[in-house]
Amino acid sequence: MKEAKAAALQLRSPPAAEAKITMLKGLTTVLVVVNYCTNDLK
């Protein structure tokens, strides 16, 4: 989960609020895709 760690680091440092929102949207998208793929394999 390198992406998650990178996202956590970026959220901890103080970037613009827009950057945080973009990161959260990206993370959510990744989680949805992973969830979808996992359900697909079952």
C-alpha distance matrix in Angstrom:
0.0 3.8 5.4 5.3 6.5 8.8 10.0 10.8 12.6 14.4 15.5 16.8 18.9 21.8 21.6 23.8 23.3 23.0 19.9 18.3 19.4 18.1 14.6 14.9 16.4 13.7 11.0 13.6 14.2 10.7 10.9 14.4 13.9 11.4 14.0 16.8 15.7 15.2 18.6 20.1 19.4 21.2
3.8 0.0 3.8 5.5 5.2 6.1 8.5 9.8 10.6 12.2 14.1 15.3 16.7 19.8 19.4 21.9 22.0 21.6 18.2 17.1 18.8 17.1 13.6 14.8 16.5 13.5 11.5 14.8 15.2 12.0 13.1 16.6 15.9 14.0 17.0 19.4 18.3 18.4 21.8 22.9 22.4 24.5
5.4 3.8 0.0 3.8 5.5 5.1 6.0 8.5 9.9 10.4 12.1 14.1 15.5 18.0 17.1 19.1 19.0 18.3 15.0 14.0 15.3 13.5 10.0 11.3 12.8 9.7 8.0 11.5 11.9 9.0 10.6 14.0 13.5 12.4 15.4 17.6 17.1 17.6 20.8 21.9 22.0 24.2
5.3 5.5 3.8 0.0 3.8 5.5 5.0 6.1 8.6 9.8 10.3 12.2 14.4 16.9 16.7 18.7 18.0 18.0 15.0 13.1 14.4 13.6 9.9 10.1 12.3 10.2 7.3 10.5 12.0 9.5 9.8 13.5 14.0 12.6 14.8 17.6 17.6 17.5 20.4 22.1 22.3 24.0
6.5 5.2 5.5 3.8 0.0 3.8 5.4 5.0 6.2 8.6 9.8 10.5 12.5 15.7 16.0 18.6 18.6 19.0 15.8 14.0 16.2 15.5 11.7 12.6 15.2 13.2 10.7 14.0 15.6 13.2 13.6 17.3 17.7 16.1 18.3 21.3 21.0 20.7 23.8 25.5 25.4 27.0
8.8 6.1 5.1 5.5 3.8 0.0 3.8 5.4 5.1 6.2 8.6 9.9 10.8 13.7 13.4 16.1 16.5 16.6 13.1 12.0 14.5 13.3 9.7 11.7 14.1 11.8 10.4 14.1 15.2 13.2 14.5 18.0 18.1 17.2 19.8 22.3 22.0 22.4 25.4 26.8 27.0 28.9
10.0 8.5 6.0 5.0 5.4 3.8 0.0 3.8 5.4 5.0 6.1 8.5 10.0 12.2 11.7 13.8 13.6 13.7 10.5 8.8 11.0 10.3 6.5 8.0 10.8 9.2 7.6 11.1 12.9 11.5 12.6 15.8 16.6 16.2 18.3 20.8 21.2 21.7 24.3 25.9 26.5 28.3
10.8 9.8 8.5 6.1 5.0 5.4 3.8 0.0 3.8 5.4 5.1 6.1 8.8 11.4 12.1 14.6 14.2 15.3 12.4 10.0 12.6 12.9 9.3 9.8 13.2 12.3 10.1 13.1 15.5 14.2 14.3 17.8 19.0 18.1 19.7 22.7 23.2 23.1 25.6 27.7 28.1 29.5
12.6 10.6 9.9 8.6 6.2 5.1 5.4 3.8 0.0 3.8 5.4 5.1 6.4 9.7 10.6 13.8 14.4 15.7 12.5 10.9 14.1 14.1 10.8 12.4 15.6 14.4 12.9 16.2 18.2 16.8 17.6 21.0 21.8 21.0 23.0 25.8 26.0 26.1 28.8 30.6 30.9 32.5
14.4 12.2 10.4 9.8 8.6 6.2 5.0 5.4 3.8 0.0 3.8 5.4 5.3 7.6 7.4 10.4 11.2 12.1 8.8 7.7 11.1 11.0 8.2 10.4 13.4 12.5 11.9 15.1 16.9 16.2 17.4 20.4 21.3 21.2 23.2 25.6 26.1 26.7 29.2 30.8 31.5 33.3
15.5 14.1 12.1 10.3 9.8 8.6 6.1 5.1 5.4 3.8 0.0 3.8 5.6 6.9 7.5 9.8 9.5 11.1 8.7 6.2 9.5 10.6 8.0 8.9 12.4 12.5 11.5 14.1 16.5 16.3 16.9 19.7 21.3 21.2 22.6 25.3 26.3 26.6 28.7 30.7 31.6 33.0
16.8 15.3 14.1 12.2 10.5 9.9 8.5 6.1 5.1 5.4 3.8 0.0 3.8 6.3 8.6 11.6 11.8 14.1 11.8 9.6 13.1 14.3 11.8 12.6 16.2 16.2 14.8 17.4 20.0 19.5 19.8 22.9 24.4 23.9 25.3 28.2 29.0 29.0 31.3 33.4 34.1 35.3
18.9 16.7 15.5 14.4 12.5 10.8 10.0 8.8 6.4 5.3 5.6 3.8 0.0 3.8 6.2 9.7 11.1 13.4 10.9 9.9 13.7 14.5 12.5 14.2 17.4 17.2 16.6 19.5 21.7 21.2 22.1 25.1 26.3 26.1 27.8 30.5 31.2 31.5 33.9 35.7 36.4 38.0
21.8 19.8 18.0 16.9 15.7 13.7 12.2 11.4 9.7 7.6 6.9 6.3 3.8 0.0 3.8 6.7 8.4 11.1 9.6 8.9 12.5 13.8 12.8 14.3 17.3 17.8 17.7 20.1 22.3 22.5 23.5 26.1 27.6 27.8 29.3 31.8 32.8 33.3 35.5 37.3 38.4 39.9
21.6 19.4 17.1 16.7 16.0 13.4 11.7 12.1 10.6 7.4 7.5 8.6 6.2 3.8 0.0 3.8 6.5 8.2 6.3 7.1 10.4 11.1 10.7 12.9 15.3 15.7 16.4 18.8 20.5 21.0 22.4 24.7 26.0 26.6 28.4 30.4 31.5 32.4 34.5 36.0 37.3 39.1
23.8 21.9 19.1 18.7 18.6 16.1 13.8 14.6 13.8 10.4 9.8 11.6 9.7 6.7 3.8 0.0 3.8 5.3 5.3 6.7 9.0 10.1 11.0 12.8 14.6 15.6 16.9 18.7 20.3 21.5 22.9 24.7 26.2 27.3 28.8 30.6 32.0 33.2 34.9 36.4 38.0 39.7
23.3 22.0 19.0 18.0 18.6 16.5 13.6 14.2 14.4 11.2 9.5 11.8 11.1 8.4 6.5 3.8 0.0 3.8 5.4 5.1 6.3 8.7 9.9 10.6 12.4 14.2 15.3 16.5 18.4 20.0 21.0 22.5 24.4 25.7 26.8 28.5 30.3 31.4 32.8 34.5 36.3 37.8
23.0 21.6 18.3 18.0 19.0 16.6 13.7 15.3 15.7 12.1 11.1 14.1 13.4 11.1 8.2 5.3 3.8 0.0 3.8 5.4 5.1 6.2 8.6 9.9 10.5 12.3 14.2 15.3 16.5 18.4 19.9 21.0 22.6 24.3 25.6 26.9 28.6 30.1 31.5 32.8 34.8 36.6
19.9 18.2 15.0 15.0 15.8 13.1 10.5 12.4 12.5 8.8 8.7 11.8 10.9 9.6 6.3 5.3 5.4 3.8 0.0 3.8 5.4 5.1 6.1 8.6 9.9 10.5 12.2 14.2 15.3 16.4 18.3 19.9 21.1 22.4 24.1 25.6 26.9 28.4 30.1 31.4 33.1 35.0
18.3 17.1 14.0 13.1 14.0 12.0 8.8 10.0 10.9 7.7 6.2 9.6 9.9 8.9 7.1 6.7 5.1 5.4 3.8 0.0 3.8 5.4 5.0 6.1 8.6 9.8 10.4 12.1 14.1 15.2 16.3 18.2 19.9 20.9 22.2 24.1 25.6 26.6 28.3 30.0 31.6 33.1
19.4 18.8 15.3 14.4 16.2 14.5 11.0 12.6 14.1 11.1 9.5 13.1 13.7 12.5 10.4 9.0 6.3 5.1 5.4 3.8 0.0 3.8 5.4 5.1 6.1 8.5 9.8 10.4 12.2 14.2 15.2 16.4 18.3 19.9 20.8 22.3 24.3 25.5 26.8 28.3 30.3 31.8
18.1 17.1 13.5 13.6 15.5 13.3 10.3 12.9 14.1 11.0 10.6 14.3 14.5 13.8 11.1 10.1 8.7 6.2 5.1 5.4 3.8 0.0 3.8 5.5 5.1 6.1 8.6 9.9 10.5 12.3 14.2 15.3 16.5 18.3 19.8 21.0 22.6 24.2 25.7 26.9 28.8 30.7
14.6 13.6 10.0 9.9 11.7 9.7 6.5 9.3 10.8 8.2 8.0 11.8 12.5 12.8 10.7 11.0 9.9 8.6 6.1 5.0 5.4 3.8 0.0 3.8 5.4 5.0 6.1 8.5 9.8 10.5 12.2 14.2 15.3 16.4 18.1 19.8 21.0 22.3 24.2 25.5 27.0 28.9
14.9 14.8 11.3 10.1 12.6 11.7 8.0 9.8 12.4 10.4 8.9 12.6 14.2 14.3 12.9 12.8 10.6 9.9 8.6 6.1 5.1 5.5 3.8 0.0 3.8 5.4 5.0 6.0 8.5 9.8 10.4 12.1 14.1 15.2 16.2 18.1 19.8 20.8 22.3 24.0 25.7 27.2
16.4 16.5 12.8 12.3 15.2 14.1 10.8 13.2 15.6 13.4 12.4 16.2 17.4 17.3 15.3 14.6 12.4 10.5 9.9 8.6 6.1 5.1 5.4 3.8 0.0 3.8 5.5 5.1 6.2 8.7 9.9 10.5 12.3 14.2 15.2 16.4 18.3 19.8 21.0 22.4 24.5 26.1
13.7 13.5 9.7 10.2 13.2 11.8 9.2 12.3 14.4 12.5 12.5 16.2 17.2 17.8 15.7 15.6 14.2 12.3 10.5 9.8 8.5 6.1 5.0 5.4 3.8 0.0 3.8 5.4 5.1 6.2 8.7 9.9 10.6 12.3 14.1 15.3 16.5 18.3 20.0 21.0 22.8 24.8
11.0 11.5 8.0 7.3 10.7 10.4 7.6 10.1 12.9 11.9 11.5 14.8 16.6 17.7 16.4 16.9 15.3 14.2 12.2 10.4 9.8 8.6 6.1 5.0 5.5 3.8 0.0 3.8 5.4 5.0 6.2 8.6 9.9 10.5 12.1 14.1 15.3 16.3 18.2 19.7 21.2 22.9
13.6 14.8 11.5 10.5 14.0 14.1 11.1 13.1 16.2 15.1 14.1 17.4 19.5 20.1 18.8 18.7 16.5 15.3 14.2 12.1 10.4 9.9 8.5 6.0 5.1 5.4 3.8 0.0 3.8 5.4 5.1 6.1 8.6 9.8 10.4 12.1 14.2 15.2 16.3 18.1 20.1 21.4
14.2 15.2 11.9 12.0 15.6 15.2 12.9 15.5 18.2 16.9 16.5 20.0 21.7 22.3 20.5 20.3 18.4 16.5 15.3 14.1 12.2 10.5 9.8 8.5 6.2 5.1 5.4 3.8 0.0 3.8 5.5 5.1 6.2 8.6 9.8 10.5 12.3 14.1 15.3 16.3 18.5 20.4
10.7 12.0 9.0 9.5 13.2 13.2 11.5 14.2 16.8 16.2 16.3 19.5 21.2 22.5 21.0 21.5 20.0 18.4 16.4 15.2 14.2 12.3 10.5 9.8 8.7 6.2 5.0 5.4 3.8 0.0 3.8 5.5 5.2 6.1 8.5 9.8 10.6 12.1 14.2 15.2 16.6 18.7
10.9 13.1 10.6 9.8 13.6 14.5 12.6 14.3 17.6 17.4 16.9 19.8 22.1 23.5 22.4 22.9 21.0 19.9 18.3 16.3 15.2 14.2 12.2 10.4 9.9 8.7 6.2 5.1 5.5 3.8 0.0 3.8 5.5 5.1 6.0 8.5 9.8 10.3 12.1 14.0 15.4 16.8
14.4 16.6 14.0 13.5 17.3 18.0 15.8 17.8 21.0 20.4 19.7 22.9 25.1 26.1 24.7 24.7 22.5 21.0 19.9 18.2 16.4 15.3 14.2 12.1 10.5 9.9 8.6 6.1 5.1 5.5 3.8 0.0 3.8 5.5 5.0 6.0 8.6 9.8 10.5 12.1 14.4 15.7
13.9 15.9 13.5 14.0 17.7 18.1 16.6 19.0 21.8 21.3 21.3 24.4 26.3 27.6 26.0 26.2 24.4 22.6 21.1 19.9 18.3 16.5 15.3 14.1 12.3 10.6 9.9 8.6 6.2 5.2 5.5 3.8 0.0 3.8 5.4 5.0 6.1 8.5 9.9 10.4 12.4 14.6
11.4 14.0 12.4 12.6 16.1 17.2 16.2 18.1 21.0 21.2 21.2 23.9 26.1 27.8 26.6 27.3 25.7 24.3 22.4 20.9 19.9 18.3 16.4 15.2 14.2 12.3 10.5 9.8 8.6 6.1 5.1 5.5 3.8 0.0 3.8 5.4 5.1 6.0 8.6 9.7 10.7 12.7
14.0 17.0 15.4 14.8 18.3 19.8 18.3 19.7 23.0 23.2 22.6 25.3 27.8 29.3 28.4 28.8 26.8 25.6 24.1 22.2 20.8 19.8 18.1 16.2 15.2 14.1 12.1 10.4 9.8 8.5 6.0 5.0 5.4 3.8 0.0 3.8 5.5 5.1 6.2 8.5 10.1 11.1
16.8 19.4 17.6 17.6 21.3 22.3 20.8 22.7 25.8 25.6 25.3 28.2 30.5 31.8 30.4 30.6 28.5 26.9 25.6 24.1 22.3 21.0 19.8 18.1 16.4 15.3 14.1 12.1 10.5 9.8 8.5 6.0 5.0 5.4 3.8 0.0 3.8 5.5 5.2 6.1 8.8 10.3
15.7 18.3 17.1 17.6 21.0 22.0 21.2 23.2 26.0 26.1 26.3 29.0 31.2 32.8 31.5 32.0 30.3 28.6 26.9 25.6 24.3 22.6 21.0 19.8 18.3 16.5 15.3 14.2 12.3 10.6 9.8 8.6 6.1 5.1 5.5 3.8 0.0 3.8 5.5 4.9 6.4 9.0
15.2 18.4 17.6 17.5 20.7 22.4 21.7 23.1 26.1 26.7 26.6 29.0 31.5 33.3 32.4 33.2 31.4 30.1 28.4 26.6 25.5 24.2 22.3 20.8 19.8 18.3 16.3 15.2 14.1 12.1 10.3 9.8 8.5 6.0 5.1 5.5 3.8 0.0 3.8 5.3 5.3 6.7
18.6 21.8 20.8 20.4 23.8 25.4 24.3 25.6 28.8 29.2 28.7 31.3 33.9 35.5 34.5 34.9 32.8 31.5 30.1 28.3 26.8 25.7 24.2 22.3 21.0 20.0 18.2 16.3 15.3 14.2 12.1 10.5 9.9 8.6 6.2 5.2 5.5 3.8 0.0 3.8 5.5 5.4
20.1 22.9 21.9 22.1 25.5 26.8 25.9 27.7 30.6 30.8 30.7 33.4 35.7 37.3 36.0 36.4 34.5 32.8 31.4 30.0 28.3 26.9 25.5 24.0 22.4 21.0 19.7 18.1 16.3 15.2 14.0 12.1 10.4 9.7 8.5 6.1 4.9 5.3 3.8 0.0 3.8 5.6
19.4 22.4 22.0 22.3 25.4 27.0 26.5 28.1 30.9 31.5 31.6 34.1 36.4 38.4 37.3 38.0 36.3 34.8 33.1 31.6 30.3 28.8 27.0 25.7 24.5 22.8 21.2 20.1 18.5 16.6 15.4 14.4 12.4 10.7 10.1 8.8 6.4 5.3 5.5 3.8 0.0 3.8
21.2 24.5 24.2 24.0 27.0 28.9 28.3 29.5 32.5 33.3 33.0 35.3 38.0 39.9 39.1 39.7 37.8 36.6 35.0 33.1 31.8 30.7 28.9 27.2 26.1 24.8 22.9 21.4 20.4 18.7 16.8 15.7 14.6 12.7 11.1 10.3 9.0 6.7 5.4 5.6 3.8 0.0
